[in-house]
Structure formats: structure tokens, C-alpha cells
């Protein structure tokens, strides 16, 4: 996955809402502040079905990117 930047935030995971919520919790349990950003209209109309293909993005501060990607990689099957 190519890393997308959102100002001082970077994307470390993209998936369905429930996946993104789990990854956010995982990161926060490991001391990384994270936030979610929806990328599809499907999230607004049906939050647990990824209709548009964009998914929900988990964002972290650039300074924590390497550690956050390591945490995600070691605890999920999706590639970072």
C-alpha cells in the first residue's frame, strides 16, 4: 500500500469500519494515538458494509508511522 498523507497524519490501515475500529483500538492499546477517516459514502449510509471500495482509513501522526505500521503488520493479515 502506498502511504497517503493527510497533513501531519498518515494512513496506516484501510478496511471496513469494523476492521478499522479494531485496528484503532489495537494501536491505542499500544500507546499510539489514532483516528478514523471514512473514504466512502457507503460508510454514511451503511457503516458496516463497504460499498464504495474506499473503506475507512486509520490515521496516525507521522512521527509514529513506523511503529504503528509494525503493530498493524504484526497483528493483522492485511499488508500495511
C-alpha positions, 0 to 999 in steps of 0.5 A: 500500500502506498502511504497517503498523507493527510497533513501531519497524519498518515494512513496506516490501515484501510478496511471496513469500519469494523476492521478499522475500529479494531485496528484503532483500538489495537494501536491505542492499546499500544500507546499510539494515538489514532483516528478514523477517516471514512473514504466512502459514502457507503460508510454514511449510509451503511457503516458496516458494509463497504460499498464504495471500495474506499473503506475507512482509513486509520490515521496516525501522526507521522512521527509514529508511522513506523511503529504503528505500521509494525503493530498493524503488520504484526497483528493483522493479515492485511499488508500495511 
